[in-house]
Amino acid sequence: PRCLPLQFVSYLGACDRLLKQGYEEGQVEEAMEMFQYSEKKAAEFLHLLAQFNDMGFQQNEIKEVLLLCGNQRERALEELVMK
């Protein structure tokens, strides 16, 4: 049996923790990839994505704005409101 690389095990653990917070699997994987597997940044992104989604903004616009603003909530909100 081959050993799984430590990075992969770490990635799986991070995904599992985010899934347990109620985020969808596809969104978790996408967020982890977008932020070079940084669990902290992916978690911030997913939290803000859900928050802005609840406010009625379109998901594709939210993703774009959050990436441009580096997950900065206030700047992202200003951008979304101005669209």
C-alpha positions, 0 to 999 in steps of 0.5 A: 500500500502506498502512503498518501502524501501529507498535503493530500491528507491535509487537503482532505481534512480541510475539505471535511471540516468545511463540509461539516460547516454545511457548505456544498462539496463542489463549492468547497473544492472550488474554493480550496483550488482558488485559494491554493488550498488555504483552508482559512481563505477558502472558509472566509470565501465560502462564508461571504459567498453564503452571506451575499447569496442570502442578500440576493446577489448572483453567485457568479457576481459574488465570486468575481467580486470576492476574488477581486477584493481579496475576501474583504467584506466591505469592499466586496459589498460596495462593488456588489451594490454598485453593479 
